[in-house]
Amino acid sequence: MNNHLRDLRATRGWSQQDLATRLEVSRQSVNAIETGRYDPSLPLAFKIAELFELSIEAVFVSPSRDK
């Protein structure tokens, strides 16, 4: 699943570790989500969206709409 996490993180000036700390996950998890190697669980996706004060749809791109 594609996402805008890297761009959102960069606009805040956060490193992957900074974001990982805020989400209570590993830096490797943040990297895997950003590169599309891992799709977060629904609770984690909500946590990410809430952290950036956005809807899930504003952070994550549905595979069916990514065409």
N, C-alpha and C positions, 0 to 999 in steps of 0.2 A: 504494500500500500504506500503510495506516495504521500508526502507530507511537507509542511512548511516549517518544520521544527528548527532546522539549521538557521534559516533566515530570521525566525522569531527570536531565537537565542542570540544571534549576532546583533540584532537591533537593541537588545538589552545590554550588550557587552559582556555576556556570560560565557564562560568556558563550558565545555561539556561537563567538567567536574562540578562547576557551580550549579548547573541545571540538575545534575544527578543528585546533589546534596539536597536541593529544594524538593525533588521528587522522591527522595529516599530510595534511590536505585543506584546501581553501579554506573560508572562512567561508560563502561563497555555496553551497557543496556542503552544508554542515550545514543552512543555511536551506532549501534545496530538499528535502532529505530530511525535515526536520521538517514542512514544509507539504505533503508528498506529491507534489511535482512531479517528484521523482527517486527511483527505487528504487536503493539501493546495490548494488554487486556483492556476490556471496557472500563474497569475502574481506573486504570492508569491513564487511559485516553481522556477520561473526564478530568482527572487530576491535572493533566497537562493543559487542557483547554481552560480550566478554571485558573490555573497559574497565570496564563497569558490573558485572562479575561476575554476569551473568545468562545465561540461555539466549537464543538468537535468538527463540524463541517468546514470551519475556517482554518483548522489546523491540518486535518487529514483529508485526502482526496480519495473519494470512492473509486475503486478500480473500474466500475461500470461507467463512471463519468470521466475517467482519465483517458479520453480518446480524442 
